[in-house]
Amino acid sequence: MPKTICILGGTGFVGGHLVNRLANEGWQIRIPTRRPERHRQFLIFPSVTLSQTNIHDPEQLAAVLQRCDAVVNLVGILNEPKDDGKGFERVHVGLAEKLITACEKQGIKRLLHVSALQADAEKGSSYYLRSKGKAEQLIQASGLEVSVFKPSVLFGAGDSFLNQFAGLLKLFPFAMPLACAESKFAPVWVQDVVSALVYGLNHLDTIGQTYQLCGPKPYTLQELVAYTAQLLHLQRQIIPLPDGIAQLQGRVMQALPGQLFTMDNYRSLQTDSVCDADDFARLGIQPGYLETIAPTYLAPSHQREKYHQFRHLAGR
Ligand SMILES: NC(=O)c1ccc[n+]([C@@H]2O[C@H](COP(=O)([O-])OP(=O)(O)OC[C@H]3O[C@@H](n4cnc5c(N)ncnc54)[C@H](OP(=O)(O)O)[C@@H]3O)[C@@H](O)[C@H]2O)c1
């Protein structure tokens, strides 16, 4: 009898990659979403069910979890309508509370929760990181069979990190101003995060554990943007913005449609997103290098095949 899993936030970046992997491993997959009509591509898998569900409604949440063997929580937001923490609180903390209650009600024990590296309920001024930290605390204290995964920034086909910089670099013909240029990240390949989650589902010794997930190498934001420009064959000077101007940019841009950069993004960038432990090793996973993967989706299209073949030969 195939096992059934419910993936909250399954329509997103990590979700798309995870669903692909789990569908091929024989799982029956339920994905509640606010807008099923936007995610019909998931229906190519006969084992996937998309449902229009308001997961913030306890009854609808309990209904979608009925008879599931496990739940993965991938719901997360980077921006909120007002810079007051309430949006983050609702989506991260409020949902975690409701999810715990719904799992208890439906007798579901196994919960995999994706948080964020440096998420901390007590430290730092970023509402995003504090609310992610609070959610983590609630979930860890829940009594469910929980594993928590805390990735640094993710990259991979369809990411909104390097792809966003690629878009911005094309907008600025000669030089690109960059806020928080010295902030550090250890970008982690989305497929490695998916491997960590799949490992978690298949290994009971991951219950009660928290894993920091980092790529093999840290970079400053400036290095990452310069690397993106290099991949795109764009000659661009990257101009680090002084701190005061970076804050001003956050204040102005959070009021604009799309919220490309906000004050809370600025605040979370004050903490380097790098790991202090190699938790991939605990999962038996060797994370991929940015330089072997990013060219396969960021390089000019006529060169991508060459990078794919080369990576294939290298066994990644
Ligand atoms: N991407 C990164 O670089 C990164 C780094 C560190 C941690 N993380 C964490 O990893 C998890 C997955 O990230 P991701 O990049 O896959 O996220 P994503 O692409 O933004 O997808 C998140 C999903 O959550 C759902 N969602 C968003 N806002 C919601 C709301 N207000 N109510 C209900 N559902 C909502 C959306 O589903 P529908 O629109 O279909 O309802 C969406 O598909 C998140 O928890 C994120 O915080 C991501």
The ligand as an SDF file (V2000), in Angstrom:
LIG
                    3D

 48 52  0  0  0  0  0  0  0  0999 V2000
   14.2160   29.5410   -1.2350 N   0  0  0  0  0  0  0  0  0  0  0  0
   15.1890   29.7920   -0.3660 C   0  0  0  0  0  0  0  0  0  0  0  0
   16.2700   30.2950   -0.7090 O   0  0  0  0  0  0  0  0  0  0  0  0
   14.9960   29.3990    1.0920 C   0  0  0  0  0  0  0  0  0  0  0  0
   16.0580   29.5860    1.9870 C   0  0  0  0  0  0  0  0  0  0  0  0
   15.8930   29.2280    3.3200 C   0  0  0  0  0  0  0  0  0  0  0  0
   14.6880   28.7060    3.7630 C   0  0  0  0  0  0  0  0  0  0  0  0
   13.6750   28.5390    2.8760 N   0  0  0  0  0  0  0  0  0  0  0  0
   12.4010   28.0020    3.3520 C   0  0  0  0  0  0  0  0  0  0  0  0
   12.1020   26.8370    2.6140 O   0  0  0  0  0  0  0  0  0  0  0  0
   10.6850   26.6960    2.4690 C   0  0  0  0  0  0  0  0  0  0  0  0
   10.3470   26.5080    0.9990 C   0  0  0  0  0  0  0  0  0  0  0  0
   10.8600   27.6160    0.2960 O   0  0  0  0  0  0  0  0  0  0  0  0
   10.4730   27.8950   -1.2310 P   0  0  0  0  0  0  0  0  0  0  0  0
   11.5760   28.7110   -1.8010 O   0  0  0  0  0  0  0  0  0  0  0  0
   10.0740   26.6370   -1.8810 O   0  0  0  0  0  0  0  0  0  0  0  0
    9.2010   28.8330   -1.0420 O   0  0  0  0  0  0  0  0  0  0  0  0
    8.2150   29.3510   -2.1790 P   0  0  0  0  0  0  0  0  0  0  0  0
    8.6700   28.9680   -3.5360 O   0  0  0  0  0  0  0  0  0  0  0  0
    7.9820   30.7950   -1.9220 O   0  0  0  0  0  0  0  0  0  0  0  0
    6.8770   28.5250   -1.9010 O   0  0  0  0  0  0  0  0  0  0  0  0
    6.2220   28.6060   -0.6840 C   0  0  0  0  0  0  0  0  0  0  0  0
    4.8170   28.0470   -0.8400 C   0  0  0  0  0  0  0  0  0  0  0  0
    4.1170   28.4100    0.3430 O   0  0  0  0  0  0  0  0  0  0  0  0
    2.7750   28.7440    0.0110 C   0  0  0  0  0  0  0  0  0  0  0  0
    2.4430   30.0110    0.6630 N   0  0  0  0  0  0  0  0  0  0  0  0
    3.0880   31.1940    0.5620 C   0  0  0  0  0  0  0  0  0  0  0  0
    2.4640   32.1240    1.3020 N   0  0  0  0  0  0  0  0  0  0  0  0
    1.3980   31.5100    1.8640 C   0  0  0  0  0  0  0  0  0  0  0  0
    0.3570   31.9440    2.7220 C   0  0  0  0  0  0  0  0  0  0  0  0
    0.2700   33.1960    3.1230 N   0  0  0  0  0  0  0  0  0  0  0  0
   -0.5480   31.0330    3.1130 N   0  0  0  0  0  0  0  0  0  0  0  0
   -0.4880   29.7700    2.6770 C   0  0  0  0  0  0  0  0  0  0  0  0
    0.4610   29.2970    1.8620 N   0  0  0  0  0  0  0  0  0  0  0  0
    1.3840   30.1530    1.4610 C   0  0  0  0  0  0  0  0  0  0  0  0
    2.6580   28.9110   -1.4830 C   0  0  0  0  0  0  0  0  0  0  0  0
    1.6770   27.9760   -1.9420 O   0  0  0  0  0  0  0  0  0  0  0  0
    0.3550   28.4080   -2.7940 P   0  0  0  0  0  0  0  0  0  0  0  0
    0.6490   29.7290   -3.4200 O   0  0  0  0  0  0  0  0  0  0  0  0
    0.1970   27.3040   -3.7880 O   0  0  0  0  0  0  0  0  0  0  0  0
   -0.7550   28.4560   -1.8320 O   0  0  0  0  0  0  0  0  0  0  0  0
    4.0480   28.6030   -2.0130 C   0  0  0  0  0  0  0  0  0  0  0  0
    4.0350   27.6720   -3.0450 O   0  0  0  0  0  0  0  0  0  0  0  0
   10.0720   27.9530    3.0880 C   0  0  0  0  0  0  0  0  0  0  0  0
    9.6640   27.6820    4.3890 O   0  0  0  0  0  0  0  0  0  0  0  0
   11.2270   28.9430    3.1070 C   0  0  0  0  0  0  0  0  0  0  0  0
   11.1110   29.8840    4.1520 O   0  0  0  0  0  0  0  0  0  0  0  0
   13.7890   28.8760    1.5410 C   0  0  0  0  0  0  0  0  0  0  0  0
  1  2  1  0
  2  3  2  0
  2  4  1  0
  4  5  1  0
  4 48  2  0
  5  6  2  0
  6  7  1  0
  7  8  2  0
  8  9  1  0
  8 48  1  0
  9 10  1  0
  9 46  1  0
 10 11  1  0
 11 12  1  0
 11 44  1  0
 12 13  1  0
 13 14  1  0
 14 15  2  0
 14 16  1  0
 14 17  1  0
 17 18  1  0
 18 19  2  0
 18 20  1  0
 18 21  1  0
 21 22  1  0
 22 23  1  0
 23 24  1  0
 23 42  1  0
 24 25  1  0
 25 26  1  0
 25 36  1  0
 26 27  1  0
 26 35  1  0
 27 28  2  0
 28 29  1  0
 29 30  1  0
 29 35  2  0
 30 31  1  0
 30 32  2  0
 32 33  1  0
 33 34  2  0
 34 35  1  0
 36 37  1  0
 36 42  1  0
 37 38  1  0
 38 39  2  0
 38 40  1  0
 38 41  1  0
 42 43  1  0
 44 45  1  0
 44 46  1  0
 46 47  1  0
M  CHG  2   8   1  16  -1
M  END
$$$$
